[in-house]
């Protein structure tokens, strides 16, 4: 799970660089790959958190943040990327910052 999220973050930082370099959006393949790694990591995290439902889970907080970040990613992908509209830089930064905070919290 950690490696999946780390890979998604690396691809996400690459896409951030592409957007801030002047392109309106990165390639569709890169966006899909980023989403696939993040979604698989999120599914594994949900299953793990559900397994620990009867005990205190340190995944609860990061899981909530990752879910909110995922909603932002869905908006970016479906509302902007697929429609070939320029991705809003503020939403990109908020989406990424939230995911990185969740990742660091998960590792702590």
N, CA, C and O atoms as a MOPAC input file, in Angstrom:
PM7 MOZYME 1SCF
protein

 N      0.81900 1    -1.18100 1     0.00000 1
 C      0.00000 1     0.00000 1     0.00000 1
 C      0.86800 1     1.25200 1     0.00000 1
 O      0.58400 1     2.20700 1    -0.72300 1
 N      1.92700 1     1.25100 1     0.80900 1
 C      2.80200 1     2.42300 1     0.88400 1
 C      3.46700 1     2.69600 1    -0.46600 1
 O      3.57300 1     3.84400 1    -0.89800 1
 N      3.91000 1     1.62800 1    -1.11900 1
 C      4.58300 1     1.79200 1    -2.41000 1
 C      3.62000 1     2.27000 1    -3.49100 1
 O      4.00900 1     3.02400 1    -4.38300 1
 N      2.37400 1     1.83800 1    -3.41500 1
 C      1.37500 1     2.29400 1    -4.38400 1
 C      1.14100 1     3.79400 1    -4.24800 1
 O      1.12400 1     4.52200 1    -5.23900 1
 N      0.96000 1     4.24900 1    -3.00000 1
 C      0.76000 1     5.67700 1    -2.78200 1
 C      2.01900 1     6.46900 1    -3.14400 1
 O      1.92300 1     7.55400 1    -3.71800 1
 N      3.18900 1     5.93400 1    -2.81400 1
 C      4.43100 1     6.63000 1    -3.15200 1
 C      4.58500 1     6.77000 1    -4.66700 1
 O      5.00800 1     7.81800 1    -5.15500 1
 N      4.24700 1     5.72500 1    -5.40000 1
 C      4.30300 1     5.78200 1    -6.86700 1
 C      3.30100 1     6.79600 1    -7.39900 1
 O      3.62000 1     7.56200 1    -8.30900 1
 N      2.09100 1     6.81000 1    -6.84100 1
 C      1.08300 1     7.78800 1    -7.25200 1
 C      1.56900 1     9.21000 1    -6.98400 1
 O      1.32800 1    10.11300 1    -7.78500 1
 N      2.25400 1     9.40800 1    -5.85800 1
 C      2.77600 1    10.73800 1    -5.53100 1
 C      3.85900 1    11.15600 1    -6.51500 1
 O      3.88800 1    12.30700 1    -6.95100 1
 N      4.74100 1    10.24200 1    -6.86500 1
 C      5.80700 1    10.57000 1    -7.82700 1
 C      5.20300 1    10.96000 1    -9.17700 1
 O      5.62000 1    11.94400 1    -9.78600 1
 N      4.22900 1    10.19300 1    -9.63800 1
 C      3.56800 1    10.52100 1   -10.90700 1
 C      2.82000 1    11.85200 1   -10.76800 1
 O      2.82100 1    12.66800 1   -11.69000 1
 N      2.18800 1    12.06600 1    -9.62200 1
 C      1.46100 1    13.31500 1    -9.38700 1
 C      2.37100 1    14.52500 1    -9.39200 1
 O      2.01800 1    15.56200 1    -9.95300 1
 N      3.54200 1    14.40900 1    -8.77400 1
 C      4.50200 1    15.52200 1    -8.78200 1
 C      4.97200 1    15.78900 1   -10.21100 1
 O      5.16300 1    16.94200 1   -10.59700 1
 N      5.15600 1    14.73800 1   -10.98400 1
 C      5.53000 1    14.89900 1   -12.39400 1
 C      4.44300 1    15.64200 1   -13.15300 1
 O      4.73900 1    16.53000 1   -13.95200 1
 N      3.18400 1    15.28400 1   -12.90800 1
 C      2.07800 1    15.97300 1   -13.57600 1
 C      1.97100 1    17.42400 1   -13.11300 1
 O      1.63200 1    18.30600 1   -13.90300 1
 N      2.25700 1    17.67200 1   -11.83900 1
 C      2.27300 1    19.03900 1   -11.32200 1
 C      3.31200 1    19.87700 1   -12.05800 1
 O      3.04600 1    21.01600 1   -12.44200 1
 N      4.48400 1    19.31000 1   -12.24800 1
 C      5.54800 1    20.00100 1   -12.98400 1
 C      5.10200 1    20.30700 1   -14.41300 1
 O      5.32800 1    21.40500 1   -14.92000 1
 N      4.47300 1    19.33400 1   -15.05100 1
 C      3.99100 1    19.53300 1   -16.42600 1
 C      2.98400 1    20.67700 1   -16.47800 1
 O      3.05800 1    21.53000 1   -17.36200 1
 N      2.04300 1    20.69700 1   -15.53700 1
 C      1.01900 1    21.75400 1   -15.52900 1
 C      1.63200 1    23.12100 1   -15.27400 1
 O      1.26000 1    24.09700 1   -15.92500 1
 N      2.56900 1    23.20300 1   -14.33300 1
 C      3.17500 1    24.48700 1   -14.01200 1
 C      4.24200 1    24.89000 1   -15.02800 1
 O      4.76000 1    26.00500 1   -14.96600 1
 N      4.57200 1    24.01100 1   -15.94900 1
 C      5.50800 1    24.33800 1   -17.03000 1
 C      4.80400 1    24.98400 1   -18.21200 1
 O      5.46000 1    25.38800 1   -19.17200 1
 N      3.49700 1    25.08700 1   -18.16200 1
 C      2.78700 1    25.76800 1   -19.22700 1
 C      1.77700 1    24.92700 1   -19.98100 1
 O      0.90200 1    25.48000 1   -20.64700 1
 N      1.86900 1    23.60800 1   -19.89700 1
 C      0.86700 1    22.75300 1   -20.54400 1
 C     -0.43100 1    22.79700 1   -19.75100 1
 O     -0.41000 1    22.90900 1   -18.52500 1
 N     -1.55200 1    22.71100 1   -20.44300 1
 C     -2.84600 1    22.76300 1   -19.75500 1
 C     -3.12700 1    21.51100 1   -18.93900 1
 O     -3.78700 1    21.57300 1   -17.90200 1
 N     -2.61900 1    20.36900 1   -19.41300 1
 C     -2.82900 1    19.11100 1   -18.69700 1
 C     -1.81700 1    18.08500 1   -19.19800 1
 O     -1.35100 1    18.18000 1   -20.33400 1
 N     -1.46800 1    17.08900 1   -18.34800 1
 C     -0.53600 1    16.03200 1   -18.77300 1
 C     -1.23800 1    15.02900 1   -19.68500 1
 O     -2.42900 1    15.16200 1   -19.96600 1
 N     -0.50300 1    14.04200 1   -20.13600 1
 C     -1.08600 1    13.02900 1   -21.01700 1
 C     -2.15100 1    12.22300 1   -20.27300 1
 O     -2.10100 1    12.07900 1   -19.05200 1
 N     -3.10000 1    11.71000 1   -21.02600 1
 C     -4.17100 1    10.90400 1   -20.45200 1
 C     -3.60600 1     9.65100 1   -19.79200 1
 O     -4.06200 1     9.25700 1   -18.71900 1
 N     -2.61600 1     9.02300 1   -20.42600 1
 C     -2.00900 1     7.82000 1   -19.87200 1
 C     -1.37900 1     8.06200 1   -18.51500 1
 O     -1.51000 1     7.24100 1   -17.60800 1
 N     -0.69300 1     9.19300 1   -18.37300 1
 C     -0.06800 1     9.51600 1   -17.08900 1
 C     -1.12900 1     9.74200 1   -16.02100 1
 O     -0.97500 1     9.28800 1   -14.88700 1
 N     -2.19700 1    10.43500 1   -16.37300 1
 C     -3.27500 1    10.68100 1   -15.41400 1
 C     -3.94600 1     9.37200 1   -14.99500 1
 O     -4.25100 1     9.17200 1   -13.81900 1
 N     -4.17400 1     8.48400 1   -15.96700 1
 C     -4.77700 1     7.18900 1   -15.64500 1
 C     -3.87200 1     6.35200 1   -14.75100 1
 O     -4.34200 1     5.72400 1   -13.80300 1
 N     -2.58800 1     6.34200 1   -15.04700 1
 C     -1.63600 1     5.57800 1   -14.24300 1
 C     -1.60200 1     6.10200 1   -12.80600 1
 O     -1.59400 1     5.32300 1   -11.85300 1
 N     -1.58300 1     7.42700 1   -12.66100 1
 C     -1.62000 1     8.05200 1   -11.33600 1
 C     -2.87300 1     7.60500 1   -10.58100 1
 O     -2.80000 1     7.22300 1    -9.41300 1
 N     -4.01500 1     7.65700 1   -11.25600 1
 C     -5.26300 1     7.27200 1   -10.61900 1
 C     -5.32500 1     5.80000 1   -10.26300 1
 O     -5.84500 1     5.43400 1    -9.20800 1
 N     -4.80100 1     4.95700 1   -11.13200 1
 C     -4.81600 1     3.50700 1   -10.86900 1
 C     -4.01400 1     3.17000 1    -9.62300 1
 O     -4.48300 1     2.42200 1    -8.76400 1
 N     -2.80300 1     3.71900 1    -9.51900 1
 C     -1.98300 1     3.45100 1    -8.32600 1
 C     -2.67100 1     3.97400 1    -7.06400 1
 O     -2.68100 1     3.30000 1    -6.03500 1
 N     -3.24400 1     5.17100 1    -7.14500 1
 C     -3.89800 1     5.76200 1    -5.97800 1
 C     -5.14600 1     4.97400 1    -5.57700 1
 O     -5.37000 1     4.73500 1    -4.39100 1
 N     -5.95300 1     4.57300 1    -6.54600 1
 C     -7.19100 1     3.84400 1    -6.23700 1
 C     -6.89100 1     2.46600 1    -5.65300 1
 O     -7.54300 1     2.03900 1    -4.70000 1
 N     -5.91900 1     1.78000 1    -6.21400 1
 C     -5.56700 1     0.45800 1    -5.66100 1
 C     -5.05400 1     0.60800 1    -4.22700 1
 O     -5.41100 1    -0.17900 1    -3.35000 1
 N     -4.21100 1     1.62400 1    -3.99400 1
 C     -3.73700 1     1.88000 1    -2.63000 1
 C     -4.88400 1     2.20300 1    -1.69000 1
 O     -4.90800 1     1.73200 1    -0.55300 1
 N     -5.83800 1     3.00600 1    -2.15900 1
 C     -6.98100 1     3.37800 1    -1.33600 1
 C     -7.85800 1     2.16300 1    -1.02500 1
 O     -8.33900 1     2.02000 1     0.09900 1
 N     -8.06500 1     1.30200 1    -1.99600 1
 C     -8.86200 1     0.08400 1    -1.76400 1
 C     -8.18300 1    -0.80700 1    -0.71800 1
 O     -8.83800 1    -1.32200 1     0.18800 1
 N     -6.88600 1    -0.98000 1    -0.85000 1
 C     -6.15600 1    -1.79500 1     0.13700 1
 C     -6.24600 1    -1.15500 1     1.51800 1
 O     -6.39200 1    -1.85300 1     2.52100 1
 N     -6.15900 1     0.17100 1     1.56700 1
 C     -6.24600 1     0.87100 1     2.84700 1
 C     -7.63600 1     0.71100 1     3.46500 1
 O     -7.75300 1     0.53500 1     4.67800 1
 N     -8.68100 1     0.77100 1     2.65300 1
 C    -10.04800 1     0.59000 1     3.15300 1
 C    -10.23200 1    -0.82500 1     3.70600 1
 O    -10.82300 1    -1.00700 1     4.77000 1
 N     -9.72800 1    -1.81700 1     2.98600 1
 C     -9.82700 1    -3.20400 1     3.45100 1
 C     -9.05200 1    -3.38400 1     4.75800 1
 O     -9.52400 1    -4.05300 1     5.67800 1
 N     -7.88200 1    -2.79400 1     4.83300 1
 C     -7.07400 1    -2.89100 1     6.05000 1
 C     -7.75900 1    -2.20500 1     7.22000 1
 O     -7.80000 1    -2.74900 1     8.32400 1
 N     -8.29800 1    -1.01500 1     6.98500 1
 C     -8.99600 1    -0.29300 1     8.04600 1
 C    -10.24100 1    -1.05700 1     8.49000 1
 O    -10.55900 1    -1.07400 1     9.67900 1
 N    -10.94600 1    -1.68600 1     7.56000 1
 C    -12.13100 1    -2.46700 1     7.91600 1
 C    -11.74800 1    -3.68600 1     8.74300 1
 O    -12.50000 1    -4.09600 1     9.62700 1
 N    -10.59100 1    -4.26400 1     8.46800 1
 C    -10.11000 1    -5.41100 1     9.22600 1
 C     -9.83400 1    -5.02900 1    10.67600 1
 O     -9.98900 1    -5.84400 1    11.58600 1
 N     -9.42000 1    -3.77200 1    10.87900 1
 C     -9.11500 1    -3.29200 1    12.22500 1
 C    -10.29100 1    -2.52400 1    12.82100 1
 O    -10.10300 1    -1.77200 1    13.77700 1
 N    -11.49000 1    -2.69200 1    12.28700 1
 C    -12.65300 1    -1.90600 1    12.71300 1
 C    -12.96700 1    -2.08300 1    14.19700 1
 O    -13.44600 1    -1.14800 1    14.83800 1
 N    -12.71100 1    -3.24300 1    14.74100 1
 C    -13.02700 1    -3.48400 1    16.14800 1
 C    -11.90700 1    -3.04000 1    17.08200 1
 O    -12.06000 1    -3.06800 1    18.30300 1
 N    -10.78200 1    -2.63000 1    16.50200 1
 C     -9.66000 1    -2.14900 1    17.30200 1
 C     -9.34100 1    -0.72600 1    16.84600 1
 O     -9.84500 1    -0.27200 1    15.81900 1
 N     -8.52100 1    -0.04100 1    17.59500 1
 C     -8.10900 1     1.30600 1    17.20200 1
 C     -7.22300 1     1.20000 1    15.97200 1
 O     -6.22500 1     0.47900 1    15.97400 1
 N     -7.58700 1     1.91200 1    14.93900 1
 C     -6.82700 1     1.87600 1    13.70100 1
 C     -6.14300 1     3.21700 1    13.47900 1
 O     -6.77000 1     4.27100 1    13.57500 1
 N     -4.86500 1     3.16400 1    13.18400 1
 C     -4.13700 1     4.40100 1    12.88200 1
 C     -4.36200 1     4.83100 1    11.43500 1
 O     -3.79400 1     5.82700 1    10.98800 1
 N     -5.18100 1     4.08900 1    10.70700 1
 C     -5.46800 1     4.42900 1     9.31600 1
 C     -6.69900 1     5.33000 1     9.16300 1
 O     -6.93400 1     5.84900 1     8.07200 1
 N     -7.47600 1     5.52500 1    10.20300 1
 C     -8.74200 1     6.23500 1    10.06900 1
 C     -8.55800 1     7.66900 1     9.56800 1
 O     -9.19700 1     8.06900 1     8.59500 1
 N     -7.69300 1     8.44100 1    10.22300 1
 C     -7.45800 1     9.83100 1     9.81700 1
 C     -6.91800 1     9.94100 1     8.40600 1
 O     -7.49400 1    10.65000 1     7.58100 1
 N     -5.80500 1     9.24200 1     8.10400 1
 C     -5.29200 1     9.29500 1     6.73500 1
 C     -6.29000 1     8.79400 1     5.70200 1
 O     -6.33300 1     9.31200 1     4.58700 1
 N     -7.09200 1     7.79800 1     6.05200 1
 C     -8.08500 1     7.27400 1     5.11900 1
 C     -9.09800 1     8.35100 1     4.74600 1
 O     -9.46100 1     8.48700 1     3.57700 1
 N     -9.54900 1     9.10700 1     5.72600 1
 C    -10.50400 1    10.19300 1     5.45500 1
 C     -9.87000 1    11.23800 1     4.54000 1
 O    -10.50300 1    11.70400 1     3.59200 1
 N     -8.62100 1    11.60400 1     4.82400 1
 C     -7.94000 1    12.59400 1     3.98100 1
 C     -7.72400 1    12.07000 1     2.56400 1
 O     -7.90900 1    12.80900 1     1.59700 1
 N     -7.33500 1    10.80400 1     2.43400 1
 C     -7.15600 1    10.22200 1     1.09900 1
 C     -8.48400 1    10.20200 1     0.32600 1
 O     -8.50000 1    10.43000 1    -0.88300 1
 N     -9.58200 1     9.93300 1     1.01400 1
 C    -10.88600 1     9.92600 1     0.33800 1
 C    -11.25000 1    11.32100 1    -0.15600 1
 O    -11.78100 1    11.46700 1    -1.25800 1
 N    -10.97300 1    12.34400 1     0.64100 1
 C    -11.23900 1    13.72000 1     0.20700 1
 C    -10.33600 1    14.07400 1    -0.97300 1
 O    -10.78000 1    14.69900 1    -1.93600 1
 N     -9.06000 1    13.67000 1    -0.89200 1
 C     -8.13700 1    13.91700 1    -2.01100 1
 C     -8.61000 1    13.17900 1    -3.26000 1
 O     -8.48300 1    13.69300 1    -4.37200 1
 N     -9.15000 1    11.98800 1    -3.08200 1
 C     -9.65400 1    11.22200 1    -4.23100 1
 C    -10.81900 1    11.94700 1    -4.89500 1
 O    -10.93100 1    11.95000 1    -6.12100 1
 N    -11.68000 1    12.55500 1    -4.10000 1
 C    -12.77800 1    13.33400 1    -4.68000 1
 C    -12.24200 1    14.49500 1    -5.51500 1
 O    -12.75800 1    14.78300 1    -6.59400 1
 N    -11.20500 1    15.15600 1    -5.00800 1
 C    -10.56900 1    16.21800 1    -5.78700 1
 C     -9.96900 1    15.69200 1    -7.07300 1
 O    -10.04200 1    16.35200 1    -8.10900 1
 N     -9.37700 1    14.51100 1    -7.01800 1
 C     -8.81200 1    13.89300 1    -8.21100 1
 C     -9.88300 1    13.53500 1    -9.23500 1
 O     -9.67300 1    13.67100 1   -10.44000 1
 N    -11.02300 1    13.07900 1    -8.74900 1
 C    -12.12800 1    12.75600 1    -9.65400 1
 C    -12.62300 1    14.01800 1   -10.35400 1
 O    -12.89400 1    14.00500 1   -11.55400 1
 N    -12.73800 1    15.10500 1    -9.59400 1
 C    -13.16200 1    16.37900 1   -10.19300 1
 C    -12.14300 1    16.83700 1   -11.23800 1
 O    -12.52000 1    17.26300 1   -12.33000 1
 N    -10.85300 1    16.75000 1   -10.90100 1
 C     -9.81700 1    17.16000 1   -11.85300 1
 C     -9.87400 1    16.32700 1   -13.12800 1
 O     -9.77900 1    16.86100 1   -14.23300 1
 N    -10.03000 1    15.02000 1   -12.96700 1
 C     -9.99500 1    14.12700 1   -14.12200 1
 C    -11.24700 1    14.24300 1   -14.98200 1
 O    -11.15800 1    14.42900 1   -16.19600 1
 N    -12.41400 1    14.13300 1   -14.35100 1
 C    -13.65400 1    14.12300 1   -15.13200 1
 C    -14.10800 1    15.51800 1   -15.54200 1
 O    -14.64100 1    15.70300 1   -16.63500 1
 N    -13.89900 1    16.49000 1   -14.67500 1
 C    -14.38500 1    17.82500 1   -14.96100 1
 C    -13.46500 1    18.65500 1   -15.83500 1
 O    -13.91200 1    19.58500 1   -16.50700 1
 N    -12.19300 1    18.32700 1   -15.82900 1
 C    -11.23500 1    19.14300 1   -16.57200 1
 C    -10.44400 1    18.32500 1   -17.59700 1
 O    -10.45400 1    18.63300 1   -18.78900 1
 N     -9.76500 1    17.28700 1   -17.12300 1
 C     -8.86100 1    16.54600 1   -18.01000 1
 C     -9.59700 1    15.92400 1   -19.19600 1
 O     -9.20300 1    16.12100 1   -20.34500 1
 N    -10.64200 1    15.19000 1   -18.92600 1
 C    -11.37000 1    14.52400 1   -20.00900 1
 C    -12.03700 1    15.51900 1   -20.95600 1
 O    -12.26000 1    15.20900 1   -22.12700 1
 N    -12.35000 1    16.69300 1   -20.46000 1
 C    -12.96800 1    17.72900 1   -21.29600 1
 C    -11.94300 1    18.64600 1   -21.94600 1
 O    -12.28300 1    19.61900 1   -22.61800 1
 N    -10.65800 1    18.30000 1   -21.72000 1
 C     -9.53800 1    19.05400 1   -22.30000 1
 C     -9.57700 1    20.53300 1   -21.91700 1
 O     -9.25500 1    21.41000 1   -22.71800 1
 N     -9.97800 1    20.78200 1   -20.67500 1
 C     -9.95400 1    22.13200 1   -20.11900 1
 C     -8.71800 1    22.26600 1   -19.24400 1
 O     -8.30400 1    21.28600 1   -18.62500 1
 N     -8.11700 1    23.44600 1   -19.17400 1
 C     -6.92400 1    23.62000 1   -18.32900 1
 C     -7.21900 1    23.26200 1   -16.87500 1
 O     -8.21800 1    23.69900 1   -16.30300 1
 N     -6.33900 1    22.46500 1   -16.29300 1
 C     -6.52000 1    22.06500 1   -14.90400 1
 C     -6.25700 1    23.26400 1   -13.99400 1
 O     -5.23300 1    23.93100 1   -14.14500 1
 N     -7.15900 1    23.55400 1   -13.05100 1
 C     -6.95200 1    24.69200 1   -12.15400 1
 C     -5.79800 1    24.41400 1   -11.18600 1
 O     -5.79500 1    23.41600 1   -10.46500 1
 N     -4.83100 1    25.31300 1   -11.19100 1
 C     -3.62000 1    25.10100 1   -10.39400 1
 C     -3.92700 1    25.01000 1    -8.90300 1
 O     -3.31200 1    24.21200 1    -8.19600 1
 N     -4.86100 1    25.80900 1    -8.42000 1
 C     -5.20400 1    25.77300 1    -6.99700 1
 C     -5.75800 1    24.43100 1    -6.57200 1
 O     -5.39900 1    23.91300 1    -5.51400 1
 N     -6.63200 1    23.86300 1    -7.39000 1
 C     -7.20400 1    22.55300 1    -7.07100 1
 C     -6.13800 1    21.46400 1    -7.14700 1
 O     -6.15100 1    20.52500 1    -6.35200 1
 N     -5.22400 1    21.58700 1    -8.09100 1
 C     -4.12300 1    20.61500 1    -8.19300 1
 C     -3.28400 1    20.64400 1    -6.92600 1
 O     -2.96300 1    19.59800 1    -6.36200 1
 N     -2.92800 1    21.84500 1    -6.48000 1
 C     -2.08800 1    21.98300 1    -5.28000 1
 C     -2.83600 1    21.46900 1    -4.04900 1
 O     -2.25000 1    20.76800 1    -3.22400 1
 N     -4.11800 1    21.80700 1    -3.91500 1
 C     -4.91000 1    21.33900 1    -2.76500 1
 C     -5.02300 1    19.82000 1    -2.76100 1
 O     -4.86900 1    19.18700 1    -1.71600 1
 N     -5.29100 1    19.23100 1    -3.92800 1
 C     -5.40100 1    17.77800 1    -4.06900 1
 C     -4.08900 1    17.10300 1    -3.66400 1
 O     -4.08600 1    16.14400 1    -2.89200 1
 N     -2.99600 1    17.60700 1    -4.18600 1
 C     -1.69900 1    17.01100 1    -3.88800 1
 C     -1.26900 1    17.20700 1    -2.44900 1
 O     -0.74300 1    16.28700 1    -1.82300 1
 N     -1.49000 1    18.40200 1    -1.92000 1
 C     -1.09900 1    18.67800 1    -0.53300 1
 C     -1.87200 1    17.78800 1     0.43300 1
 O     -1.30300 1    17.26000 1     1.38800 1
 N     -3.15100 1    17.62500 1     0.18600 1
 C     -3.97200 1    16.77000 1     1.04100 1
 C     -3.49100 1    15.32100 1     0.99600 1
 O     -3.42400 1    14.64800 1     2.02400 1
 N     -3.15700 1    14.85000 1    -0.20400 1
 C     -2.67300 1    13.47200 1    -0.34600 1
 C     -1.31600 1    13.29500 1     0.34300 1
 O     -1.07300 1    12.26400 1     0.97200 1
 N     -0.44800 1    14.27300 1     0.23200 1
 C      0.86700 1    14.15800 1     0.86800 1
 C      0.74500 1    14.20200 1     2.38600 1
 O      1.44000 1    13.46000 1     3.08000 1
 N     -0.12900 1    15.06100 1     2.91400 1
 C     -0.36300 1    15.08900 1     4.36300 1
 C     -0.89100 1    13.73400 1     4.82500 1
 O     -0.44300 1    13.21200 1     5.84700 1
 N     -1.83400 1    13.16200 1     4.08600 1
 C     -2.37600 1    11.83700 1     4.44100 1
 C     -1.29200 1    10.77000 1     4.39700 1
 O     -1.24400 1     9.89400 1     5.26000 1
 N     -0.41700 1    10.84300 1     3.38600 1
 C      0.65300 1     9.86300 1     3.25300 1
 C      1.63300 1     9.94500 1     4.42200 1
 O      2.01000 1     8.92400 1     4.99700 1
 N      2.03600 1    11.15100 1     4.76400 1
 C      2.97600 1    11.32500 1     5.88900 1
 C      2.32700 1    10.88500 1     7.19900 1
 O      2.97000 1    10.24900 1     8.03300 1
 N      1.05400 1    11.22500 1     7.37500 1
 C      0.31700 1    10.81800 1     8.58100 1
 C      0.22700 1     9.29800 1     8.64600 1
 O      0.35800 1     8.71100 1     9.72000 1
 N      0.00400 1     8.66100 1     7.50400 1
 C     -0.08700 1     7.20100 1     7.45300 1
 C      1.25500 1     6.57900 1     7.85800 1
 O      1.28100 1     5.55500 1     8.54100 1
 N      2.34600 1     7.18300 1     7.44600 1
 C      3.66700 1     6.64000 1     7.76900 1
 C      4.05300 1     6.85500 1     9.22400 1
 O      4.85600 1     6.10500 1     9.77900 1
 N      3.46400 1     7.90400 1     9.85200 1
 C      3.82900 1     8.25200 1    11.24700 1
 C      3.31900 1     7.22400 1    12.23800 1
 O      3.53700 1     7.36500 1    13.44100 1

